[in-house]
Amino acid sequence: MPVQHTRDARGFGHDDPVVRTVAELFDAVRAGAYGPDPAHERISLAFTTTQAVRHEGRARGYRNEVLSLRLDAALGSCAVEPGALPADALDDCVGATVADLLSHPLLPVRTAALDAYLAHVRPHTPGNGARPYPLAAGSSLSRSRARARAVVDLLPADSATPGEHLPVLVIGVVNSLLEQLRSRGRAYLPCDLKGGATEWGEPVLTDTAAQLERCGAVLASGMTLGNGTFQGLLDHAAETGKPLVMFAQTGSAVLPRFLGAGVSAVSAEPYPFFWLDGGPGIIHRYGGRS
């Protein structure tokens, strides 16, 4: 079947394929639709970043672990559950071609390799549709709150949301995002596979599919790409027209490829992530409100 292309709808500066599924994107990259043959591109460095945090004044903390792969000057990343990545996964990645890793048995490895390749050939620049958003230096909490404002700003105003006044489904609970929604009077449904409770004692829902019909918009972590649940969100948004805004450390270069195919906006945050230091930084926003 011939690959379709578009240039205008998503604001990309390239004649990129129109992809409607994650599988189609993998196939397009394997076929060289984005430029360099992935069989000739090798990963030079693989590493994991593990972090534990409890912001000042917050009752609860959390942990993160992220696999990152370097391809030339680009880095691709995929978050994993802490401790879930086998010790030999890094050895599998170093020196391997992108084509090899796109068929790796572990989804996080495949996702990080796809992200590294796309970050290499479609870096986060205005010519590729990205709008830089500076994050000022500060404490871990102040930078978390600044990022939350940048992400929530990508949601359409409540009055413009299909299913007006229905709650926002937040997939991948980040308390600063919930705090930002609360400050704007936006109702939300917190959802995360780990369950638990929010900073305000609200139960965290674990069945995402059961909540989709209850919401008017979806705000989802890029981790859904790495755990295999993103496609269901993309299909629902494409079918219903509901806004789907992604906040992405995982797959920051992957998710913009789905703008116009269900994704309405992306906050892309490639490595190094805002929580690694207190200095100034930049995230990249696609779609949504300017």
C-alpha positions as CSV (number, residue, x, y, z in Angstrom):
1,M,0.0,0.0,0.0
2,P,1.6,3.4,-1.0
3,V,2.6,5.7,1.9
4,Q,0.6,8.9,2.1
5,H,2.3,12.1,2.9
6,T,1.2,15.5,4.2
7,R,3.0,18.8,4.8
8,D,0.5,21.4,6.0
9,A,-1.9,20.0,8.5
10,R,0.6,19.4,11.3
11,G,3.1,22.2,10.6
12,F,6.0,19.9,9.8
13,G,8.7,21.2,7.5
14,H,9.1,17.7,5.9
15,D,6.9,15.6,3.6
16,D,6.4,13.0,6.4
17,P,4.2,10.0,6.2
18,V,0.7,10.1,7.7
19,V,0.6,7.4,10.4
20,R,-2.4,6.4,12.4
21,T,-1.0,3.6,14.5
22,V,2.3,3.0,16.3
23,A,2.8,-0.1,14.1
24,E,2.6,2.1,11.0
25,L,5.2,4.5,12.4
26,F,7.6,1.6,13.1
27,D,7.1,0.3,9.6
28,A,7.6,3.7,8.0
29,V,10.9,4.2,9.9
30,R,12.1,0.7,8.9
31,A,11.3,1.5,5.3
32,G,13.4,4.7,5.4
33,A,10.4,7.1,5.0
34,Y,12.1,9.6,7.4
35,G,15.5,9.6,5.7
36,P,18.6,7.6,6.8
37,D,18.3,3.8,6.7
38,P,18.0,2.6,10.3
39,A,20.1,-0.4,9.5
40,H,23.0,2.0,9.0
41,E,22.5,4.0,12.2
42,R,24.1,2.6,15.4
43,I,23.5,3.4,19.0
44,S,26.7,4.5,20.7
45,L,25.6,4.9,24.3
46,A,22.9,3.4,26.5
47,F,22.2,4.4,30.1
48,T,19.4,4.5,32.7
49,T,18.5,7.4,34.9
50,T,17.0,6.5,38.3
51,Q,15.4,9.2,40.5
52,A,13.5,9.4,43.8
53,V,11.8,12.7,44.8
54,R,9.6,14.2,47.4
55,H,9.0,17.8,46.8
56,E,9.1,20.2,49.8
57,G,5.6,20.5,51.3
58,R,4.3,17.4,49.5
59,A,3.1,14.4,51.5
60,R,4.1,11.8,48.9
61,G,7.1,11.0,46.8
62,Y,7.7,8.9,43.8
63,R,10.4,7.2,41.8
64,N,11.3,7.3,38.1
65,E,13.6,5.1,35.9
66,V,14.3,6.0,32.3
67,L,16.2,4.1,29.6
68,S,18.0,6.5,27.2
69,L,19.8,5.7,23.9
70,R,22.2,8.0,22.1
71,L,22.3,8.2,18.3
72,D,24.9,10.8,17.1
73,A,23.8,14.0,18.9
74,A,20.3,12.8,19.7
75,L,18.9,11.0,22.7
76,G,15.8,8.8,22.8
77,S,14.1,7.8,26.0
78,C,11.5,5.5,27.5
79,A,10.4,5.4,31.1
80,V,10.1,2.0,32.8
81,E,8.8,0.8,36.1
82,P,11.7,1.0,38.6
83,G,13.6,-2.3,38.6
84,A,11.7,-3.7,35.6
85,L,14.5,-3.4,33.0
86,P,16.8,-6.4,32.8
87,A,20.4,-5.8,33.6
88,D,21.6,-7.0,30.1
89,A,19.3,-4.6,28.2
90,L,22.0,-1.9,28.0
91,D,24.4,-4.5,26.6
92,D,21.8,-5.4,23.9
93,C,21.6,-1.7,22.9
94,V,25.2,-0.5,22.7
95,G,26.6,-0.9,19.2
96,A,23.4,-2.2,17.8
97,T,21.7,-0.7,14.8
98,V,18.5,1.1,15.2
99,A,16.9,-1.4,12.8
100,D,18.0,-4.2,15.2
101,L,16.5,-2.5,18.2
102,L,13.2,-1.7,16.5
103,S,12.7,-5.4,16.6
104,H,14.0,-6.0,20.2
105,P,11.7,-8.2,22.4
106,L,11.4,-5.4,25.0
107,L,8.9,-2.7,24.2
108,P,10.9,0.0,26.2
109,V,14.0,-0.7,24.1
110,R,12.0,-0.5,20.9
111,T,10.4,2.7,22.0
112,A,13.7,4.3,23.1
113,A,15.3,3.3,19.7
114,L,12.4,4.8,17.7
115,D,12.6,8.0,19.8
116,A,16.4,8.2,19.3
117,Y,16.1,7.8,15.5
118,L,13.3,10.3,15.2
119,A,15.1,12.8,17.5
120,H,18.1,12.4,15.2
121,V,16.2,13.0,11.9
122,R,13.4,15.3,13.2
123,P,15.0,17.3,16.1
124,H,12.8,19.7,18.1
125,T,13.2,22.8,16.0
126,P,10.7,25.4,14.8
127,G,11.2,24.1,11.3
128,N,9.9,20.7,12.5
129,G,6.9,22.3,14.2
130,A,8.3,22.8,17.8
131,R,7.8,25.9,19.8
132,P,10.4,26.3,22.6
133,Y,9.1,27.0,26.1
134,P,11.8,28.1,28.6
135,L,11.8,26.8,32.1
136,A,13.5,29.1,34.6
137,A,16.1,27.9,37.1
138,G,14.7,27.0,40.5
139,S,13.8,24.3,43.0
140,S,12.5,20.9,41.9
141,L,9.0,22.0,42.9
142,S,9.1,25.4,41.2
143,R,10.3,23.7,38.0
144,S,7.7,21.0,38.2
145,R,5.0,23.7,38.6
146,A,6.4,25.6,35.6
147,R,6.3,22.5,33.5
148,A,2.7,21.8,34.6
149,R,1.6,25.3,33.5
150,A,3.2,24.7,30.1
151,V,1.5,21.3,29.7
152,V,-2.0,22.4,30.9
153,D,-1.9,25.4,28.7
154,L,-2.1,23.0,25.7
155,L,-5.6,21.9,26.7
156,P,-8.3,23.8,25.0
157,A,-10.3,26.2,27.2
158,D,-13.2,24.4,28.9
159,S,-15.8,26.2,26.9
160,A,-14.1,24.9,23.7
161,T,-13.9,21.2,24.8
162,P,-16.2,18.7,23.2
163,G,-18.4,17.4,26.1
164,E,-18.1,20.8,27.8
165,H,-17.6,20.6,31.6
166,L,-16.7,16.9,31.5
167,P,-13.5,16.1,33.5
168,V,-10.1,15.8,32.0
169,L,-8.7,12.3,32.2
170,V,-5.2,12.5,33.5
171,I,-3.2,9.3,32.7
172,G,0.0,9.2,34.7
173,V,-0.6,11.1,37.8
174,V,1.7,14.1,38.4
175,N,0.5,16.1,41.4
176,S,1.8,19.4,39.9
177,L,-0.5,18.8,36.8
178,L,-3.4,18.1,39.1
179,E,-2.6,21.2,41.1
180,Q,-2.6,23.3,38.0
181,L,-6.0,21.9,36.9
182,R,-7.4,22.5,40.3
183,S,-6.2,26.2,40.2
184,R,-8.1,26.6,36.9
185,G,-11.3,25.0,38.2
186,R,-11.0,22.0,35.9
187,A,-12.4,18.7,37.0
188,Y,-10.3,15.7,36.5
189,L,-10.1,11.9,36.7
190,P,-6.7,10.8,38.0
191,C,-5.6,7.5,36.5
192,D,-2.4,5.5,36.9
193,L,-1.6,1.8,36.7
194,K,0.0,2.0,40.1
195,G,-3.2,3.2,41.8
196,G,-2.9,4.9,45.2
197,A,-4.1,8.3,46.1
198,T,-3.4,11.9,44.9
199,E,-1.9,14.6,47.2
200,W,-5.4,15.6,48.0
201,G,-6.5,12.1,49.0
202,E,-8.4,11.3,45.9
203,P,-8.3,7.7,44.8
204,V,-6.2,7.1,41.7
205,L,-8.2,5.0,39.1
206,T,-6.4,2.1,37.4
207,D,-8.8,1.2,34.5
208,T,-8.1,3.8,31.8
209,A,-10.5,2.3,29.3
210,A,-13.4,2.5,31.7
211,Q,-12.8,6.2,32.2
212,L,-12.6,7.3,28.5
213,E,-16.3,7.7,28.1
214,R,-16.5,9.9,31.2
215,C,-14.1,12.5,30.1
216,G,-14.1,15.5,27.7
217,A,-10.3,15.6,27.1
218,V,-7.3,13.4,27.8
219,L,-4.0,14.5,29.3
220,A,-1.6,11.5,29.1
221,S,2.0,10.7,29.9
222,G,4.3,9.5,27.2
223,M,4.8,6.4,29.4
224,T,1.6,5.1,27.7
225,L,3.8,4.7,24.6
226,G,6.3,2.6,26.5
227,N,3.7,0.3,28.2
228,G,1.6,-0.3,25.1
229,T,-1.5,1.6,26.1
230,F,-1.1,4.7,23.8
231,Q,-2.8,3.2,20.8
232,G,-6.1,2.8,22.6
233,L,-6.0,6.5,23.6
234,L,-5.1,7.5,20.0
235,D,-8.0,5.5,18.6
236,H,-10.5,7.0,21.0
237,A,-9.4,10.5,20.3
238,A,-9.5,10.0,16.6
239,E,-13.0,8.5,16.8
240,T,-14.5,11.0,19.2
241,G,-12.6,14.2,18.4
242,K,-11.7,14.6,22.1
243,P,-8.5,16.6,22.7
244,L,-5.5,14.3,23.5
245,V,-2.6,16.2,24.9
246,M,0.6,14.2,25.6
247,F,3.3,15.2,28.1
248,A,6.3,13.3,27.0
249,Q,9.7,12.5,28.3
250,T,9.1,9.0,26.9
251,G,8.9,9.3,23.1
252,S,9.3,13.1,22.9
253,A,10.2,12.8,19.2
254,V,7.7,10.0,18.5
255,L,4.5,11.5,19.7
256,P,4.5,14.7,17.5
257,R,4.3,12.3,14.5
258,F,0.7,11.6,15.6
259,L,-0.5,15.3,15.5
260,G,-3.6,15.4,13.4
261,A,-4.1,11.6,13.7
262,G,-5.7,11.8,17.2
263,V,-3.1,13.8,19.1
264,S,-3.9,17.4,19.5
265,A,-0.8,18.7,21.3
266,V,2.5,17.5,22.7
267,S,4.8,18.8,25.4
268,A,8.0,17.2,24.4
269,E,10.8,17.0,27.0
270,P,13.9,15.2,25.7
271,Y,16.8,14.3,28.0
272,P,18.1,16.0,30.1
273,F,14.8,16.2,32.0
274,F,13.8,19.1,34.2
275,W,14.2,17.1,37.4
276,L,18.0,16.5,36.9
277,D,19.2,19.9,37.9
278,G,18.1,23.3,39.0
279,G,19.4,25.3,36.0
280,P,17.3,26.8,33.2
281,G,16.0,24.5,30.5
282,I,13.6,24.2,27.5
283,I,10.7,22.0,26.7
284,H,9.2,22.0,23.2
285,R,5.5,22.3,22.5
286,Y,3.6,21.2,19.4
287,G,0.0,21.9,18.5
288,G,-2.5,23.2,21.0
289,R,-2.9,26.9,21.8
290,S,0.0,29.1,20.8
